[in-house]
């Protein structure tokens, strides 16, 4: 029996007092008829609600129902391999070699929900239609349960039908505001489109969105911010029943050219308006040009004052062709802290700590103080008489940026103090310096840096160096020397992702002139250039390539010292984890040798010797090729493999670079043998490694196998394999 109100009443209380209240209320509302009448009412209510509860339960079970999947069989696909189609499906076949399966953390079965099969069929259909198959049909023929195999077998049939290709792509101007509007050169307007004649024509015009956006941005450059673009496609048959042709016409309604009447800013709290206005390249009265909007947005983000910046036209007058520009900013906290910890085969422990402020006193000035400290083990050239002792290296930096110098240029100043261990040469370098410069962009991809630098370097003998080397170092006139230079750096960044590039290229060039009229102890000219390219590899993964060259020459007062007129820290070095793997760190090229030792051994100066420190070179050449690919069995753990071929060396004089230097092989033989490896040999290596992707970059372990090993002495030969462990890509 229901309560007098006609609706069931549910009460919930906690505690003894609550129970008493419920009991009293029950006694007060107890209907006539006693306990039997109450039981009858409850039974009747349960009978009435049972069908609804059963229906809800069945619906819940249908949504959660899962079946075991054995395999997916595709039939009728000719143009697209079955592996590619299965790769885009959400339902996956069982993977017996999955890492969790191998470790016993899971089974080899795969599960799927039957009610999601329609979505899979639509996904395959859309995939085909995007690639020109307008009449494709994808159907689920049957689901066969194979208890012996342990799951269902899905049979999907595909009727691809004819494929449609674009035969012509055109652009025409329409609309009432098109009078006097001159369409740009069609060749220039359509050059950057993805869908051009000869490519498959997508069946859905929505798939042309990227090309429509490109066309619209071109119109925005003329201020036509409300331009409308409508694609119209017509298809026709050909003599080949498997091929159709399509004509694509973009109907462009440009509309008015809008000008900006006012610029407003929303979202700022701490940032002054003049700091924002200084970064804007648009002003009232200007046309609404999209390139200027993007440039202004990037400059505002580069100030590090904002997390997000947006531009939006408001109060648009379609009759007068005017609009207000609203700049919406989301500020970030001006003060920040940074902390990092790393390890490597050379820097065993690396610690980075920094503090910074991006808006000092509300003026937009930036200040950053940071340190990089590492514990190094430097037995690179076997210079020790006993065990290797760790050396504490460090670098302290203080950087200041003053914006708005000579317009939008900024003034960057930095001072630093550093200690660097150079075990391959038996030196420790204490350096301190000051640099002042500016950065300006030639385009969104091109940046230039101009700076003046003053640096003093104080070299000292490595504490683990052999006593027999002390005479050589003392004869080298080691003393503090200062360098005063002007430098220019150029970078053209065309990679899709600077941290994890998969395609594109980047070029860098640097020119530095030191001494001469600038004064200082060192006078030299240094030029270096590097190219790095990335492209998809046919077998999967990415092919990364690099080529680097460099030269440094003394002049004026430093020319009399010959090659030694270039200070040690400004020379080029090769060998190691980031240059030529398979060789010890910075071990290639000329060595610091005692001529008396060479005479006693009756050896020439181009013979590599054991225990002789590297002196670096004045000429550099590096070439690298690396194939980065996912490992099939470890892909779920974000582990990739790599195979590489490296080459490189440094030379003291240009005459040391010979055609024979680039022979493919040389051998660890006696110095009198012409086939033995010389100091001037261009060194090659091959190798492989693994990369473990992490949020801060890949952790890598490489094994390099040198192809040109040297006989350093009667008892010492260069190692057959060198392992390199570090963080980040080598290039």
LOVEX-20265 format. One line per 10 residues: their letters; for each residue y, z negated, x negated of C-alpha. Coordinates in steps of 0.1 Angstrom, whole numbers, plus 5000, padded with zeros to 4 digits. Layout:
N
a = Y,Z,X ~ ...
//
This chain:
731
xxxxxxxxxx = 5000,5000,5000 ~ 5035,5009,4987 ~ 5063,4984,4986 ~ 5087,4984,5015 ~ 5111,5007,4997 ~ 5085,5034,4996 ~ 5086,5038,4957 ~ 5064,5020,4931 ~ 5082,4993,4912 ~ 5075,4988,4875
xxxxxxxxxx = 5088,4956,4858 ~ 5086,4946,4822 ~ 5096,4912,4808 ~ 5088,4893,4776 ~ 5084,4856,4772 ~ 5072,4828,4796 ~ 5103,4829,4818 ~ 5098,4865,4824 ~ 5063,4859,4836 ~ 5074,4833,4860
xxxxxxxxxx = 5099,4856,4875 ~ 5074,4883,4880 ~ 5049,4859,4896 ~ 5076,4846,4920 ~ 5087,4881,4929 ~ 5051,4892,4935 ~ 5045,4862,4958 ~ 5077,4869,4977 ~ 5068,4906,4983 ~ 5031,4902,4989
xxxxxxxxxx = 5022,4923,5019 ~ 5000,4911,5047 ~ 4963,4917,5044 ~ 4955,4898,5012 ~ 4940,4910,4979 ~ 4917,4935,4995 ~ 4946,4954,5009 ~ 4962,4955,4975 ~ 4931,4969,4958 ~ 4929,4996,4985
xxxxxxxxxx = 4965,5006,4979 ~ 4959,5009,4941 ~ 4928,5030,4947 ~ 4947,5053,4970 ~ 4976,5057,4945 ~ 4951,5065,4917 ~ 4935,5092,4939 ~ 4968,5108,4947 ~ 4980,5108,4910 ~ 4946,5120,4895
xxxxxxxxxx = 4951,5158,4899 ~ 4986,5156,4884 ~ 4974,5135,4854 ~ 4944,5159,4849 ~ 4967,5189,4849 ~ 4990,5173,4824 ~ 4961,5164,4802 ~ 4947,5199,4802 ~ 4981,5213,4793 ~ 4984,5189,4764
xxxxxxxxxx = 4949,5199,4752 ~ 4957,5236,4754 ~ 4988,5231,4733 ~ 4968,5212,4707 ~ 4936,5232,4708 ~ 4925,5244,4675 ~ 4896,5267,4664 ~ 4880,5273,4631 ~ 4888,5306,4615 ~ 4863,5325,4594
xxxxxxxxxx = 4881,5358,4587 ~ 4905,5384,4601 ~ 4893,5420,4604 ~ 4920,5447,4607 ~ 4911,5482,4618 ~ 4932,5514,4620 ~ 4958,5505,4594 ~ 4962,5534,4570 ~ 4998,5533,4557 ~ 4999,5495,4550
xxxxxxxxxx = 4970,5477,4532 ~ 4953,5449,4550 ~ 4963,5424,4523 ~ 5000,5431,4529 ~ 4995,5426,4567 ~ 4976,5394,4563 ~ 5003,5381,4539 ~ 5030,5382,4567 ~ 5008,5365,4593 ~ 5012,5328,4599
xxxxxxxxxx = 4975,5324,4605 ~ 4957,5323,4572 ~ 4921,5329,4563 ~ 4902,5301,4545 ~ 4909,5298,4507 ~ 4879,5285,4489 ~ 4898,5281,4457 ~ 4927,5261,4470 ~ 4936,5233,4447 ~ 4930,5207,4474
xxxxxxxxxx = 4896,5221,4480 ~ 4887,5221,4443 ~ 4898,5184,4441 ~ 4878,5175,4471 ~ 4909,5167,4492 ~ 4902,5192,4519 ~ 4876,5216,4532 ~ 4872,5253,4530 ~ 4879,5259,4567 ~ 4910,5273,4582
xxxxxxxxxx = 4923,5264,4617 ~ 4944,5283,4642 ~ 4957,5279,4678 ~ 4945,5307,4701 ~ 4977,5307,4722 ~ 4996,5317,4690 ~ 4977,5350,4686 ~ 5002,5369,4708 ~ 5030,5359,4684 ~ 5009,5372,4655
xxxxxxxxxx = 5005,5405,4672 ~ 5042,5408,4678 ~ 5049,5399,4642 ~ 5027,5428,4630 ~ 5042,5452,4656 ~ 5077,5444,4644 ~ 5067,5448,4608 ~ 5055,5483,4615 ~ 5085,5492,4637 ~ 5109,5482,4609
xxxxxxxxxx = 5091,5507,4587 ~ 5094,5538,4609 ~ 5063,5535,4632 ~ 5081,5537,4665 ~ 5049,5541,4686 ~ 5027,5516,4669 ~ 5003,5496,4690 ~ 4987,5463,4678 ~ 4960,5447,4700 ~ 4935,5419,4697
xxxxxxxxxx = 4901,5435,4705 ~ 4878,5404,4704 ~ 4873,5370,4691 ~ 4837,5365,4679 ~ 4825,5330,4673 ~ 4800,5328,4644 ~ 4786,5293,4642 ~ 4765,5302,4612 ~ 4795,5314,4593 ~ 4816,5284,4604
xxxxxxxxxx = 4844,5299,4625 ~ 4858,5327,4646 ~ 4862,5363,4635 ~ 4894,5380,4648 ~ 4892,5417,4654 ~ 4926,5434,4655 ~ 4931,5471,4660 ~ 4962,5490,4649 ~ 4972,5525,4661 ~ 5000,5533,4638
xxxxxxxxxx = 5011,5566,4654 ~ 5036,5590,4637 ~ 5061,5578,4612 ~ 5098,5585,4617 ~ 5121,5593,4587 ~ 5159,5597,4587 ~ 5169,5633,4584 ~ 5207,5628,4586 ~ 5231,5598,4585 ~ 5267,5604,4597
xxxxxxxxxx = 5298,5585,4607 ~ 5323,5596,4634 ~ 5355,5580,4646 ~ 5359,5573,4684 ~ 5381,5552,4705 ~ 5417,5551,4718 ~ 5432,5536,4686 ~ 5416,5562,4663 ~ 5446,5585,4663 ~ 5460,5587,4628
xxxxxxxxxx = 5430,5569,4613 ~ 5415,5587,4583 ~ 5379,5579,4577 ~ 5371,5574,4540 ~ 5350,5599,4521 ~ 5316,5599,4538 ~ 5299,5600,4504 ~ 5317,5568,4494 ~ 5314,5552,4529 ~ 5276,5557,4532
xxxxxxxxxx = 5267,5554,4495 ~ 5258,5517,4496 ~ 5237,5518,4527 ~ 5200,5509,4526 ~ 5189,5534,4553 ~ 5198,5569,4540 ~ 5182,5603,4545 ~ 5146,5603,4534 ~ 5139,5566,4542 ~ 5119,5554,4572
xxxxxxxxxx = 5140,5550,4604 ~ 5136,5515,4620 ~ 5127,5516,4656 ~ 5150,5487,4665 ~ 5187,5493,4659 ~ 5192,5456,4653 ~ 5175,5462,4619 ~ 5205,5482,4608 ~ 5226,5450,4608 ~ 5230,5449,4570
xxxxxxxxxx = 5243,5485,4569 ~ 5266,5479,4598 ~ 5280,5449,4580 ~ 5287,5470,4549 ~ 5305,5496,4569 ~ 5325,5469,4587 ~ 5336,5453,4554 ~ 5349,5487,4543 ~ 5370,5489,4574 ~ 5382,5453,4569
xxxxxxxxxx = 5397,5464,4537 ~ 5423,5484,4557 ~ 5430,5454,4580 ~ 5408,5467,4609 ~ 5392,5433,4614 ~ 5382,5440,4651 ~ 5365,5473,4642 ~ 5334,5482,4663 ~ 5304,5501,4650 ~ 5277,5514,4673
xxxxxxxxxx = 5246,5531,4659 ~ 5231,5560,4679 ~ 5197,5574,4669 ~ 5180,5605,4682 ~ 5145,5616,4672 ~ 5127,5649,4672 ~ 5092,5661,4665 ~ 5081,5683,4635 ~ 5052,5706,4629 ~ 5034,5676,4614
xxxxxxxxxx = 5021,5654,4642 ~ 5021,5624,4619 ~ 5058,5628,4610 ~ 5090,5627,4631 ~ 5127,5630,4621 ~ 5157,5610,4632 ~ 5194,5616,4632 ~ 5215,5584,4629 ~ 5252,5585,4639 ~ 5275,5555,4634
xxxxxxxxxx = 5303,5556,4661 ~ 5332,5538,4646 ~ 5360,5525,4667 ~ 5385,5512,4641 ~ 5411,5496,4663 ~ 5444,5484,4650 ~ 5452,5473,4615 ~ 5460,5436,4617 ~ 5486,5417,4596 ~ 5487,5380,4589
xxxxxxxxxx = 5516,5361,4605 ~ 5508,5326,4593 ~ 5482,5307,4573 ~ 5471,5272,4584 ~ 5447,5247,4567 ~ 5424,5223,4585 ~ 5401,5197,4571 ~ 5421,5185,4541 ~ 5428,5148,4536 ~ 5433,5142,4498
xxxxxxxxxx = 5441,5177,4486 ~ 5477,5188,4485 ~ 5487,5220,4504 ~ 5502,5236,4473 ~ 5469,5233,4455 ~ 5452,5252,4482 ~ 5480,5278,4486 ~ 5479,5285,4448 ~ 5444,5298,4451 ~ 5450,5321,4481
xxxxxxxxxx = 5456,5358,4474 ~ 5468,5364,4509 ~ 5503,5357,4523 ~ 5521,5362,4556 ~ 5528,5399,4562 ~ 5497,5411,4543 ~ 5469,5431,4558 ~ 5438,5412,4566 ~ 5417,5425,4537 ~ 5382,5411,4534
xxxxxxxxxx = 5380,5414,4496 ~ 5410,5391,4493 ~ 5395,5367,4518 ~ 5363,5365,4497 ~ 5382,5362,4464 ~ 5403,5333,4479 ~ 5372,5316,4491 ~ 5355,5318,4457 ~ 5386,5305,4439 ~ 5389,5275,4463
xxxxxxxxxx = 5352,5267,4457 ~ 5357,5270,4419 ~ 5382,5242,4420 ~ 5352,5218,4428 ~ 5374,5201,4454 ~ 5355,5214,4484 ~ 5319,5215,4495 ~ 5326,5244,4520 ~ 5354,5268,4526 ~ 5358,5291,4556
xxxxxxxxxx = 5383,5316,4569 ~ 5389,5325,4606 ~ 5414,5346,4624 ~ 5430,5328,4654 ~ 5457,5336,4679 ~ 5451,5373,4676 ~ 5476,5396,4693 ~ 5458,5429,4701 ~ 5490,5446,4712 ~ 5511,5438,4682
xxxxxxxxxx = 5482,5439,4657 ~ 5488,5404,4643 ~ 5468,5373,4637 ~ 5470,5338,4622 ~ 5446,5329,4594 ~ 5429,5295,4596 ~ 5415,5281,4564 ~ 5388,5254,4571 ~ 5378,5232,4542 ~ 5353,5204,4538
xxxxxxxxxx = 5364,5182,4509 ~ 5340,5166,4484 ~ 5345,5133,4467 ~ 5366,5139,4436 ~ 5347,5115,4414 ~ 5311,5121,4404 ~ 5284,5109,4381 ~ 5256,5129,4364 ~ 5224,5117,4349 ~ 5195,5137,4333
xxxxxxxxxx = 5164,5131,4313 ~ 5143,5157,4295 ~ 5116,5162,4269 ~ 5106,5190,4246 ~ 5087,5199,4215 ~ 5118,5196,4193 ~ 5139,5171,4212 ~ 5112,5146,4222 ~ 5135,5126,4245 ~ 5168,5140,4258
xxxxxxxxxx = 5193,5119,4278 ~ 5224,5133,4295 ~ 5251,5111,4311 ~ 5285,5122,4325 ~ 5314,5111,4346 ~ 5340,5133,4361 ~ 5370,5135,4384 ~ 5381,5168,4400 ~ 5415,5157,4414 ~ 5433,5134,4390
xxxxxxxxxx = 5463,5118,4407 ~ 5461,5144,4435 ~ 5472,5171,4411 ~ 5440,5192,4409 ~ 5435,5183,4373 ~ 5399,5178,4362 ~ 5385,5154,4336 ~ 5349,5151,4324 ~ 5334,5127,4299 ~ 5298,5133,4289
xxxxxxxxxx = 5272,5126,4263 ~ 5239,5143,4253 ~ 5217,5121,4232 ~ 5182,5131,4219 ~ 5155,5117,4196 ~ 5145,5145,4172 ~ 5115,5150,4150 ~ 5124,5176,4124 ~ 5095,5184,4101 ~ 5100,5222,4107
xxxxxxxxxx = 5097,5233,4071 ~ 5074,5205,4059 ~ 5103,5190,4039 ~ 5089,5155,4039 ~ 5071,5136,4012 ~ 5057,5112,4038 ~ 5056,5106,4075 ~ 5083,5121,4098 ~ 5109,5097,4110 ~ 5129,5103,4142
xxxxxxxxxx = 5165,5112,4140 ~ 5190,5102,4167 ~ 5212,5132,4175 ~ 5242,5131,4199 ~ 5272,5149,4212 ~ 5302,5134,4230 ~ 5325,5156,4250 ~ 5358,5150,4267 ~ 5370,5180,4288 ~ 5403,5184,4307
xxxxxxxxxx = 5414,5213,4329 ~ 5450,5218,4340 ~ 5452,5244,4368 ~ 5481,5267,4376 ~ 5492,5277,4341 ~ 5509,5311,4342 ~ 5500,5316,4378 ~ 5463,5311,4386 ~ 5452,5307,4350 ~ 5439,5273,4340
xxxxxxxxxx = 5441,5255,4307 ~ 5408,5241,4294 ~ 5409,5216,4266 ~ 5380,5197,4250 ~ 5374,5174,4221 ~ 5339,5166,4208 ~ 5320,5146,4182 ~ 5284,5156,4174 ~ 5255,5150,4150 ~ 5229,5177,4147
xxxxxxxxxx = 5197,5175,4127 ~ 5186,5207,4110 ~ 5153,5199,4095 ~ 5145,5236,4088 ~ 5172,5236,4062 ~ 5171,5199,4051 ~ 5206,5192,4065 ~ 5223,5169,4089 ~ 5256,5182,4103 ~ 5284,5159,4115
xxxxxxxxxx = 5310,5179,4134 ~ 5342,5171,4153 ~ 5364,5196,4169 ~ 5391,5206,4194 ~ 5393,5237,4216 ~ 5419,5251,4239 ~ 5415,5281,4261 ~ 5415,5297,4295 ~ 5392,5316,4318 ~ 5400,5346,4340
xxxxxxxxxx = 5379,5369,4361 ~ 5382,5407,4360 ~ 5361,5410,4392 ~ 5337,5387,4411 ~ 5310,5396,4385 ~ 5330,5397,4354 ~ 5345,5367,4335 ~ 5365,5364,4303 ~ 5371,5334,4282 ~ 5398,5332,4255
xxxxxxxxxx = 5400,5301,4233 ~ 5413,5287,4200 ~ 5391,5263,4181 ~ 5395,5238,4152 ~ 5363,5223,4138 ~ 5353,5202,4108 ~ 5317,5201,4097 ~ 5304,5175,4072 ~ 5269,5184,4059 ~ 5246,5159,4044
xxxxxxxxxx = 5210,5159,4030 ~ 5183,5154,4056 ~ 5169,5118,4050 ~ 5133,5131,4050 ~ 5140,5159,4025 ~ 5120,5160,3993 ~ 5138,5147,3962 ~ 5131,5180,3945 ~ 5155,5197,3969 ~ 5185,5175,3961
xxxxxxxxxx = 5195,5195,3931 ~ 5196,5227,3951 ~ 5218,5211,3978 ~ 5241,5196,3953 ~ 5245,5230,3936 ~ 5255,5244,3970 ~ 5288,5225,3969 ~ 5282,5207,4002 ~ 5314,5191,4014 ~ 5334,5189,4046
xxxxxxxxxx = 5349,5222,4056 ~ 5371,5231,4085 ~ 5372,5263,4106 ~ 5401,5276,4126 ~ 5394,5305,4149 ~ 5403,5325,4179 ~ 5375,5337,4202 ~ 5369,5360,4232 ~ 5338,5360,4254 ~ 5329,5385,4281
xxxxxxxxxx = 5302,5382,4307 ~ 5291,5406,4334 ~ 5268,5387,4357 ~ 5246,5409,4379 ~ 5215,5387,4384 ~ 5205,5377,4419 ~ 5200,5341,4409 ~ 5212,5328,4375 ~ 5188,5299,4375 ~ 5157,5318,4387
xxxxxxxxxx = 5164,5355,4383 ~ 5141,5381,4399 ~ 5162,5413,4396 ~ 5195,5424,4381 ~ 5210,5422,4346 ~ 5236,5403,4327 ~ 5256,5413,4296 ~ 5275,5390,4273 ~ 5297,5398,4243 ~ 5315,5374,4220
xxxxxxxxxx = 5341,5381,4192 ~ 5354,5354,4169 ~ 5379,5357,4141 ~ 5383,5326,4118 ~ 5405,5319,4088 ~ 5429,5344,4073 ~ 5463,5338,4088 ~ 5449,5310,4109 ~ 5442,5289,4077 ~ 5412,5267,4071
xxxxxxxxxx = 5384,5268,4046 ~ 5364,5296,4061 ~ 5374,5332,4069 ~ 5349,5353,4088 ~ 5345,5378,4117 ~ 5316,5372,4140 ~ 5304,5396,4167 ~ 5274,5392,4190 ~ 5261,5409,4221 ~ 5232,5403,4244
xxxxxxxxxx = 5216,5421,4274 ~ 5191,5405,4298 ~ 5174,5424,4325 ~ 5150,5415,4353 ~ 5130,5436,4377 ~ 5099,5433,4399 ~ 5067,5441,4380 ~ 5042,5466,4396 ~ 5014,5441,4394 ~ 5034,5413,4409
xxxxxxxxxx = 5059,5388,4395 ~ 5090,5396,4374 ~ 5094,5415,4341 ~ 5122,5398,4321 ~ 5137,5415,4290 ~ 5163,5407,4264 ~ 5179,5424,4235 ~ 5204,5406,4212 ~ 5223,5417,4181 ~ 5249,5399,4160
xxxxxxxxxx = 5267,5402,4127 ~ 5291,5378,4108 ~ 5310,5389,4077 ~ 5333,5369,4054 ~ 5367,5382,4044 ~ 5399,5372,4026 ~ 5393,5341,4005 ~ 5357,5337,4016 ~ 5346,5371,4005 ~ 5343,5360,3968
xxxxxxxxxx = 5314,5337,3978 ~ 5294,5366,3992 ~ 5270,5358,4020 ~ 5277,5321,4014 ~ 5313,5327,4025 ~ 5300,5323,4060 ~ 5295,5285,4068 ~ 5260,5274,4075 ~ 5266,5265,4112 ~ 5280,5299,4119
xxxxxxxxxx = 5250,5319,4107 ~ 5223,5333,4129 ~ 5188,5318,4130 ~ 5156,5330,4145 ~ 5122,5316,4153 ~ 5112,5290,4179 ~ 5110,5284,4216 ~ 5140,5304,4227 ~ 5140,5333,4201 ~ 5107,5343,4186
xxxxxxxxxx = 5078,5322,4198 ~ 5048,5318,4175 ~ 5070,5308,4145 ~ 5085,5275,4136 ~ 5120,5266,4148 ~ 5147,5285,4130 ~ 5122,5293,4102 ~ 5127,5331,4098 ~ 5149,5350,4074 ~ 5164,5340,4041
xxxxxxxxxx = 5155,5307,4024 ~ 5174,5284,4001 ~ 5155,5289,3969 ~ 5159,5278,3933 ~ 5160,5309,3910 ~ 5144,5289,3882 ~ 5114,5282,3905 ~ 5111,5319,3914 ~ 5112,5329,3877 ~ 5085,5304,3868
xxxxxxxxxx = 5063,5317,3896 ~ 5072,5353,3887 ~ 5081,5360,3923 ~ 5108,5382,3939 ~ 5134,5367,3961 ~ 5120,5384,3992 ~ 5088,5363,3992 ~ 5084,5335,4017 ~ 5077,5302,4000 ~ 5064,5269,4013
xxxxxxxxxx = 5088,5239,4015 ~ 5119,5261,4012 ~ 5146,5254,4038 ~ 5160,5283,4059 ~ 5195,5293,4052 ~ 5201,5316,4082 ~ 5214,5351,4081 ~ 5245,5372,4086 ~ 5227,5398,4107 ~ 5205,5392,4138
xxxxxxxxxx = 5182,5413,4160 ~ 5161,5399,4188 ~ 5139,5417,4214 ~ 5118,5399,4241 ~ 5097,5411,4270 ~ 5081,5385,4293 ~ 5060,5390,4324 ~ 5063,5361,4348 ~ 5037,5360,4375 ~ 5022,5335,4400
xxxxxxxxxx = 4988,5321,4393 ~ 4965,5329,4422 ~ 4946,5296,4421 ~ 4976,5274,4414 ~ 5003,5291,4435 ~ 5003,5262,4460 ~ 5013,5239,4431 ~ 5042,5262,4421 ~ 5025,5269,4388 ~ 5032,5304,4373
xxxxxxxxxx = 5018,5322,4343 ~ 5036,5342,4316 ~ 5026,5368,4290 ~ 5052,5377,4264 ~ 5059,5399,4233 ~ 5087,5386,4210 ~ 5103,5402,4180 ~ 5132,5393,4158 ~ 5146,5382,4124 ~ 5178,5375,4105
xxxxxxxxxx = 5190,5391,4073 ~ 5215,5380,4047 ~ 5228,5415,4038 ~ 5228,5448,4057 ~ 5209,5464,4028 ~ 5180,5440,4035 ~ 5173,5457,4068 ~ 5148,5485,4060 ~ 5128,5509,4080 ~ 5097,5492,4068
xxxxxxxxxx = 5109,5460,4083 ~ 5098,5472,4117 ~ 5062,5480,4108 ~ 5039,5466,4135 ~ 5017,5445,4112 ~ 5019,5428,4078 ~ 4995,5403,4064 ~ 4992,5369,4047 ~ 4984,5383,4013 ~ 4996,5378,3977
xxxxxxxxxx = 5032,5387,3971 ~ 5023,5417,3949 ~ 5005,5434,3979 ~ 5028,5459,3996 ~ 5011,5449,4030 ~ 5021,5412,4026 ~ 5047,5397,4048 ~ 5082,5396,4033 ~ 5114,5377,4043 ~ 5129,5410,4055
xxxxxxxxxx = 5100,5418,4078 ~ 5109,5420,4115 ~ 5085,5394,4129 ~ 5064,5400,4161 ~ 5044,5377,4182 ~ 5024,5377,4214 ~ 5015,5348,4236 ~ 5010,5333,4270 ~ 5021,5302,4288 ~ 5025,5283,4321
xxxxxxxxxx = 5056,5274,4341 ~ 5057,5245,4366 ~ 5086,5249,4389 ~ 5107,5218,4395 ~ 5140,5211,4413 ~ 5158,5210,4379 ~ 5142,5242,4365 ~ 5108,5252,4352 ~ 5089,5231,4327 ~ 5072,5255,4303
xxxxxxxxxx = 5044,5254,4278 ~ 5040,5285,4256 ~ 5015,5294,4230 ~ 5027,5320,4205 ~ 5004,5340,4182 ~ 5023,5355,4152 ~ 5014,5390,4143 ~ 5030,5389,4109 ~ 5019,5357,4091 ~ 5030,5349,4056
xxxxxxxxxx = 5011,5334,4026 ~ 5035,5307,4016 ~ 5015,5296,3986 ~ 4980,5297,3973 ~ 4970,5269,3997 ~ 4994,5273,4026 ~ 4995,5301,4052 ~ 5016,5302,4083 ~ 4999,5288,4114 ~ 4978,5310,4136
xxxxxxxxxx = 4993,5296,4168 ~ 5025,5276,4176 ~ 5030,5257,4208 ~ 5064,5253,4224 ~ 5072,5228,4251 ~ 5106,5228,4268 ~ 5126,5229,4301 ~ 5141,5261,4315 ~ 5135,5297,4309 ~ 5138,5310,4273
x = 5163,5336,4286
//
